[in-house]
Amino acid sequence: MVRKVNFSLLLLFALGSLPVLFAQNSPSAPAKKVHAAPASTADSAQLPQPVADAEAAIVASDWKTAESKLDAWLTSHPTDGRALFDAGYVADAQNRLVDAASLYQRAVQANPQSLEAHLSLGLLLARQGKLADARPELITATKLDPGEAGQALKARAWRALAQIDKPSPGYEGDPAQASDDLLQALKLSPETPADTLLAANLAEASGQPEAAEAAYRRLLAGDPKSPDGNAGFAHLLITLKEYPEAENLLRTALAQSPGDLAQTAQLAAVLAAEDKGEALPLLQKLHADHPEDQSITRMLADALTEAGDTAGADQFYLVLLKSHPDDPDLLVAHGENLIRQLRYPAAFAIFDRATRLDYANGDAWSGLAFAASKTAQPSVALHALTMRSKYLPELPSTYFLWATSYDTLHNNPQAIAYYHHFLDAAKGKFPDQEWQARQRLLLLEKKN
């Protein structure tokens, strides 16, 4: 029951710690304004003077002057689509997002053909996490005439859609749709490093490692110090179990950016996978530098467990369980450490709780079966083994538990059958248990 360092957690932590990718295009980051002078599709000479003055103030980033002039104009001209867009632009620049969304919506209603208004509204909604509302605005923007603003605006709408559709931690996304969105953007404007990085991410998410690797290498050829490129490529190499190359990449990247949290976590993952002793001290330093980060605490607990320091690891698991008392995986990790410390009744209670919280957790049922066998509860062990078999394949150890539990209950036919299953599966790898099984078979088969 040795628990390896939680590798998937390491990778998830590393991804989650990455800086926001593609800030210029990401709906999660504040949008750059659509154009230097608002509503560029109109002829400035035909503008009412208050609106023209407001736009001059906007160009100078004089938001208060622009806001004052636009408010006065909109009081008597509440359906002026250009002025409404400009007012939304000003509110957006000042991070007054509720006001900006309302003004952009009014601008869309006043002029449904305004690509700028639909795009800005869609970007704003996406930044607020309202992706379902953002999507139709952005799709509409891709279908409208950009006029003098040019195809770059339409390309930006496609890039924003790609960001919405791409997978992210905790969100499955639609990588195929995101790839198509990105392709549409590239038909309208040149590829940027952010596009290359997104293409690599999407290829990886779509199960195309060769395409992902090619994109990462192309990105890093142009910018070897790209933190996002290095972290993304390292993640791919780790997934492919190309640990030596991943280690070299990360050590080089960390030499350029010492202390990078995501890349340090990735290096710890690689060192753990390579069974190198550096992993534990690296995680201990990470924890010392970031004691409140629960992901790092969990990684350190797993590493201590693997190193055999079950008592030290359990201190961290107990800290984590105070914040997450109903986390079945944490309970299982804690329960396994209790088993290693021979605290079987306590382990039984923990595994029993874990199975009640997560009925489909095969590891929890495994632990409960073992703890039950050690606390003289063979019927419970058999029930736990039955439940475990629904989710995990049998192992020599589970065959042995089946056999000994049936043996304890004097169900000789079943005990005999499972001792034979165990011997067939063990094949000399468990000499002590195999000797015990043969001795029991000699007695049980005589009786039958």
N, C-alpha and C positions, 0 to 999 in steps of 0.2 A: 504493500500500500504506500510505497514511497511516492511522494508528490513532487513532481518536477516543478521548476519555476513556471508560473502561469504565463506561458509564452503568448497566448492570444491576448492576454491582458496587457502584456508589455507592448505588443504591436498596437493595440487599441489606444493605449495611453500615448504612445509616440505619435500616432495620427492625430489624436485629440489635442495634443500640445502644439501642433504645427501652427505657425502664424496663419491668419486668415489669408487664403490663397487668392491671387488675382484681385487685389483690392480695387483696381480701377473698374473691373467688370462685375465684381461680386455683388449680388443683391444684399449680402450681409454687411457690406461696408457702405459708408455714406457715398452717395453717387456724386461724381463730378458733374458740374452743370452741363447741360446739353450743348450749350454754345455760349460764346463770349457775350454776344448781344442777344437777348431773348427774342423769340419769335422772328427768326431771321428770314422767314419766308415772305414777310410783308415788306413793302417799300417804306423805308424810314421817312421819306419825304411826305408821305400821306398820313403819318401818325399825328394824332392830336398832340399838342405841345406838352401837356402834363405827362403823357405816356412816354414821349420822347425824352423828356427830362428825367423821368424815373429810370429809363434804360441807360441813360448816360451815367446816372448814379450807380446803377448795377455794375456797369463796366468798371467803375472806380471802387467797387465793393463798399459803397456808402449805403449800407442797408437801411439805415434810419431815414435818410432823405428819400430813398426810393419808396419805402413803405408809406411814408407820409403822403407823397404825391399820388401813389396808386390808391390808397384808401380814399383820398378826396375824390379822385376821378370815379372810382367804382360806386361811390355813394349815389351818383347821378347816372352812371352807366353800368348797372350791375350785370349786364350780359355781354360785355366786351370781352370776347374770348382771349385776345392777346393780353389785355391788362390783367385778366384773371390768372393767366399763365405766369405773367411776370410777378404777380403778387405771390403766387405759390412758390415760385423760384426764390423769392426773397425770404419767405418763411422757412423754406427748406434750408437755405444757406445759414439761417440762424438757429437751426435745429428745433424749430417749432413745428414738429411733424404733424400734429393733429390739424393745425391751421393749414399747413401745406397740402395735406391730403384733401381737405375740404375744398381748397381753392383749385387744385388740379382737377378735381371731379367737376367743379362748376365750369372750368375751362373746357373740359371734354364735352359737357352738355351744350355749351355755347357754340363750340366748333368741333363736331365729331370727326372732322378730317385732319385735325392737328396731330401729326405724328409726335411732335415734341410733348404735347400734353399727355397723350396716352403713354409714351415712353417714361416720362418723369413720374407719372402716377404709378405705373407698374414697378419701376425701380424702388420707389418709396414704400409701396406695399410689401415688396419682397424683403426690403431691409427690416420691416417690422414683423417679418415672419408670416405674413398673410399671403402665402404662396398661391392658394387657390384663387384669391382675388387678383393677385398680380398677373397670373398667367393670361387671362383674356385681354388685359390691357396691352401686354407685351405682344401677344399674337396680333392684335389689331394694329399695333405700330408697325409690324413687319409687312403689313398689307397696304400701308398708306404711302402716298407720294411724299418723299422727303423734301422736294423742292430744292431751293438753294442750299439747304443744310447738307445735302449730299447723302450718298449711300452709307457713310460712316454711321449715321444715326440708326439706320435700319439694321446695320451690322451689330450695333450695340444692343439692340433689342434681342437679336438672335443669341448673342453671347450671354445676356441675362437669362434667357430661357435655358441655355445650356447649364448655367450655374444652378438653376432651380431643379433641373432634371438629373443632375449628376448625383451619384450616391455619396453619402457621408456617414460618419459614425451614428448609428441609430436610425438611419433613413436609407431604405433600399434603393430609392430612386429608379430611374429608367436610363441606364447607360446607353442603350441603342438610340433612344430619342435624343439624349444629350449630344451624342456624336453627330446626329443629323443636324441638330441646331447649330453646332459648331461648324459643320461643313457649310451650311447656309451663310454663316457669318464670313467664312473665308472666301466665299464667292464674291463678297462685296468689299473686302478690305484685306490687306496683307496679314500674314500670320505673325503673331507676337509671341514672345517667350511664354506669356501666360497661356496662350492657346496651345503651345507645344506641351506645356505641363498638364493642362487639362486633357489633351489628347492622350497623354501617357496614363493619367489617372483612369480615364474611361476605358482604354484598352485593357488595363489591368482588371478593372471591375467587370469587364465583359469576358474575362478568361482568355485574353490574347496576350500572353506574356512576351512573345517575341516582338509584337508591335509596340507594346509598352516599353520594352527595353530599348528599342530603336529610338523612340521618342525621347526617353530620358537621356540617352547618349547624345542625341542631337542638341538637346537643351544645354547639357553640361559642356558640350564642345564650345558653345557660344559663351557660356557663363559658368566656368568651373566652380565658382564660389556660391552659386545659387543655393541658399539654405533649403528652399522648398524642393528644388531639383534633387539635391543630395539626399534629403530625407525621404522623398518619394522613391528614388531609385534604390536606396538602402532597404526600404520596405519591400520592394519587389524582390530584391536579392534574398532577403530573409524568407519571404514566402516560398521562393524557389529552392531554399536551403543552400544557397550559394554563400555559405558563411565566410570563407576566407576573403572573397572579394568584397562582401559587405563590410567586414571588419576593416579592410584596407581603406575602403571608401570613407567610412565613418571616422577613422583615425585622422585621415587627411582633412576631412571637413572640420573636425573638432580642433585641429591645429590652426585652422583659419578662423574658426569662431569658437574659442574656448568657452566652456560653460553653457553651450546651447543645450537646453533641457531635453528637447525632443530627441536630438541626435545622441545625447548621452544615454537616454533610456533605450534607444535602439542598440547602441553598443553593448549595453548590459544584456539585452536580449540575445545578441549574437554570442557574447562570451559565455552566457549560460548554456546556449545550444551547443557550443563547442566544448562544454565542460571545463572551461578555464577558470582557474581560481580567482582571477581578477573580477569576476562578476559580483561576488559578494561584497568586497570592499567598495566597489563602485556604487552599488546600491546603498550601502551604508552611508557613503558620502552624499549621495542624492537625498537620502532621508534626512541627514543632518542639515542639509541646505534648505530642504522643503519639508519640514516636519508635519505640516498641516495637510500635505497632499496625500489623500487616501489611496490613490493609485500607486504611488511610490511605496507607501506603507505596505500595501498588499504584495507588491513585488518583493519587497525585502522579507516579509514573512514567509513567502514561498521559498525564497532562496535559503533562508535560515533552516527551514524544514528539510530541504534537500541536503544541506550541509550537516544535518543530524542534530542541530540545536533546537529540539522540539520545544523545550521550555521557553527559550528566547523567542522563538517564532510565535508561540501561543500568547505571549504578552501583546504582540501586535494584533493578532486575530481578535483578542478580547477587546482591545481598543476599538477596532473596526466594528465589532458587533454591538458596541454601545450606540454607535450611530446607525447601524443597519441590523437590528436584531432579527429581522425576518428574511435575511439574505441566505437562501439555501446553500449556495456555494461556500460562503464563509462558514456556515455551520458545519458543512462537510469537512472543510479544511481543519477546523477546530476539533471536530470529532476524530479525525484521523490522527491528529497529534495526541489526543487523549488516549487512543489505542496504543500509540507508541510508548506512552508513559505508563501503560498497564492500568489505566484508570477506566476499567471496562463499564461499571455502572454509570459513571458520568457520561462516557461516550454513548452508551445506549440511549440515554435521555436526549442527547444532542441529535443523534441520527433519527430518532423517533420524531423529534420536532421537525427536522429537515424534510422527512417524507410527508409529513402532514402539510407542510407549506408548498412542497413541489412533488406532486404524486408521480411525476414522470422522471424524477431524478434517479437514474440508475446507480450513480455513485453513492447516493444516500441510502438506497436499499442495500447496496453491497456492505456499507459500513454497519447498517442495522443488523444484517445477517451475521456478520462476524462478531459484533458486540453481543448479540443474543446467544451465540454459541459459547461465548466466554462467560456468560452469566447464567448458564444452565437453563436456557429457554429454547429448547429445540423446535417447538411448534412455531414460535415467533420467527426463528431462523428460517424455517421452511417457507413460511408465508413471505418473508422478505426476499428469499431466493426466487420464489415464484414471481413476485412483482418485478424483481431485477431482470428476470429472463425476458420480460416484455420489451425491455429497452436496450439491453446489452447482451452480447454473445457470452456463452459459457467459457470459463477458463479452468485450468487444472485446480486452482484454489476453490472455485465455486463447486466443482464436482466433489471435492473433498468435503466441503461443508454440507452438501446434500447428503453424502454418504454417512458422515459422523452424526448428523442430526437424525436421520432415519435409524441409524444404529442405536442411538440413545433411546429412541422411542420403540425399539425392538421390532421395527418393521424390516425384518430380515431380507425379504426379496428385493425391496427397493435399496436397502443398504448395499447388498451384494452388487446390484446393477450399477450403482453409482461408484462403488470402489473400482469396479472394472473400467468405467468411463474415466475415472481419475488416472488409473494406471496407463490407459491407452493415450491419454493426453499428456501425462507427465514426462514420459520417455526418459527417465533417469535424471531429470532436472531437480527433483525434490526428494533426495534419498531418504531422509528421515520419515516423511509422510508416506513414501512408497513402501518402506519397510513396515510401517504401521498398517497400511492398507492390506498388505499381503498376509500379515499375521491375523488380522480380523477376518479376512476371506477364508483362511484355513479353518477357523472356528465356525464361522457362519455357514459355510458350505457343508461342513460335517453335519450341522443341525438340520439342514434342509435335505 
